[in-house]
């Protein structure tokens, strides 16, 4: 497995020195950069010598996906630009989290929400495919979003979308926060495209932090997963000097 970290070009040197294989950058932020700043971002990654192979933070909250007022044309334009830039950076996976954008209006049944989100997944899959990119649906814990919360939910939405460029992500933080059974990873099988890693406190996983990461990686081994695992921790909770130790821990587990 490859080990990376979520962060921008300003974290490239840190990630490289800590032994990360890649960065997972911010899709929305990258799509909104002016051309000069985007060029500088590419130059910084090349200078440091670390690739950006994945992206998260798929959509800004302005795009309320379950709203009848959603401007689909504006969504297509935003995604097309984002995927074009992602390809230029070498990105292969874009994570569909976007909890605020995909949140359902109060009272809307989840099944209705899935019927709305599935065509959007297909639209994103079509646009991503033009750039050699695959979408990974990210289940988010019930405190952060009110739809697609569990691995089982994500798998159901993926199957409903039924698109070759739409697959699934597993995030150990959300799995733990929901109280899900890690063995549900076995249901994903080869549909699992990407993973996120953080402690239950959304810090860097560290030796002796009181959390057992073995079941998560044991399940990944059981399904033959050999993809990417991105560290996605809240920066204020995780001192940068701990990153190398975190990367070593995950490499040993992987």
N, C-alpha and C positions, 0 to 999 in steps of 0.2 A: 504494500500500500504506500501511496505517497502521503506525506504530511505537509500541510500548508497552514497558513494563518489568514484570517479575514483582516483586511486593512488596506490602506491606500499606498500610493507610491512613496509617501513619507515613511512608511514602515519597511520599505524594500531592504535597506541595509541591515536593519535589525533582524528581519526574517532570514536573510542570507547568512548572517553571522551565527544565528541560532541553529542553523541546519535545516531550515524549511526548504521544501522542494519547489514551492510556488506561493503566490499570493492569491487570495480571493477578494477582489475589489468590489466597489460599490457601483452597481449597474446604473442606477438613477443618476448618481453624481457624475459618472463618466459621460453619460448621454447629454448632460446639461453643461459640460465644460465648453468654453469657447475653444476655437481651433488651436490657438497658440498654446493654451494651457494643456490641451490634450497632447499636442506634439511634445511638450516638455515632459509630460507623464511617460510617454513612450521612450523618450531619451533617458529618463532616470532609470527605468526598468532595464534598459539595455546597458546602461553604464554599470549598474550594480550586478547585472547578470542573473536576474531571477525572473521567471516568466509569470504572467498572470494567466492562470489556466481555468479559473472559475470566477463567477461574480454572484453577489447576493443583492439584497435590497432592490427588488425587481421594479417596483412602481412607487411613485409618490402618492400620497393620500388624496391628491387632487382627482385621481381616477377612481371613482367609487364604482366598482365593477358591477355591483348588484343594483345600481340605480337606473331607473328608466331614462334618466337624463345623461347617461354615459355617452360621451362623444367617441364613437368607435373609430372614426376617421383620425381624430387626434391621437388616439391610442395606437393605431397602426403606424402613424408618422413617428411617434416617440419610440416605439419598439424597433422600427426599421433603422433609425439612426443609432439606437443603442446597440443593436446586433451588429451593425456595420463596424462600429468602433470596437466592439468586443472581439470581432474577428481580427481586426488589425492588431490587437494585443495578444492574440493567440488563444483566446478563451475557448473552451470546449463545453463548459457546463454553466448554465445560468439558473440560479435558484429562484423558484417562484414561492417566496414567502409573502411579503407585502400584506401583512396582517391588517393594517388600517385600510388599504385599498380594497381588499376582498371581504372585509367585514360585512355581514348581512344587516339590513335594517331590522330594528326591533320587531319581533313578531313574525318574521319571515321563516318558514320551515327550512331546516337544513337541506332537505331533499330538493326543495325549490332552488336553494342556493347552488347546489351541485349542478342542477340543470342549466343554471346561468354560467357557472364557472367552466363547465366542460367545453362549450364552444370557444371561450376565451383561451383555454389551454390549446385548443386546436389551432386557433389563429396564431398564437405565440409559437406553436410548434412549426407551422408553415413558414413563418418569417425567420425563425431560428435556423431551420433546415437549409435555407438559402446561404447561410454563412457557416455551415458545418458545426452548428451548435445544438445541444440538446437541453431541454428544460427539465429541471428536477423539482417536482412538487414538494414543498416543505410543510409537513404537519406542524402546527403551532399549538402550544399549550392553551388550555381553556381560559386562562387569565389574559392572554394576548390577542385572542381572536375567537370568534364564535362559530367558525366553520372550518372543516378539515383540520381536526385537532390531533388525531391519532394516526399511527401507521396504517391501521385498517381503513380509516377515512381516506388517507392519501392514496392508498392502493385502489379504493373504490372509485375515486375521482379520476385516477390515471386510466382505469379500465373504461370508464364512461367516456373520457376524452378520446380514447382509442386512436392514438397518434404515435407513429414510430419515434418521434423526437420529443415525446413527453414521458418522463419516467418518475422515479421516486427518490426522495432524500430521507435519511434517518438522522435525527439530532438527539444525542444522548441526554442533553439538558431537558428538552421538551418531553422525551420519553419518561425521564425521572420525575419531572414536575407533574405530569399527568398520572403517575403511578401505573404506567403501562407495563405489561410483561415484555421483557427484552426478547423473549422467545418469539414474539410477533414478527421479529425480523426475518424469521424463517419463512413467513408467508410471502415476503417480498421477493425472495430468491433473486433471480437474474434481473428483476425489474428495479432493483436498487442501484442507483447511478452514483450517488454522492452521499457523504456523511459530514456532520458537524460534531465537534467535541467541546465540552465544557463541563466543569464540575456542577453539582446542584446549586451552588452559589453563583454560578456563571463566572467562575474564575478559571484560570489555567488548571487543568488536571495536574496534580503534583503528588509525588510519593508521600505517603503518610497523611494525606488530607482527609482521611476517614471515609473515602468513597471507593468502592470496589468496581473497577472498570472492566474486570475480567469477563463478566457475562456478555457485555456488549460486543467485545472483540471475539469472544468464543462463538457467538452467533454469526458474526461476519465471516469467520473462518469456516463455519459449517456450511454456509451458502456459497463459499468460494469467492467471496468479495475481494477484489484486488484493486479497487479504485482509490479515490482521494478521501482523506479525512482532514477537514479544515478546523483549526482551533478557532472558536467563535466565543470569546470571552469579553466581558465588559471591561474596557481598558482600566478604569480607575480601581477595579478590584484586583488587578493582576500586575504586579511590578514587572517591568520589561526584563529585568535581569533574571526572572524566573523562566523566561520563554525557552531557553536552551534545555533546561531540566525537563520542562513539559514535553518538548519535542522528543527527547530521549525516552521518556516514559511511554509515549504513544508509539514510538518505533519498536520498543520492546514488546508492547502489547500486540502490535500489528504483525 
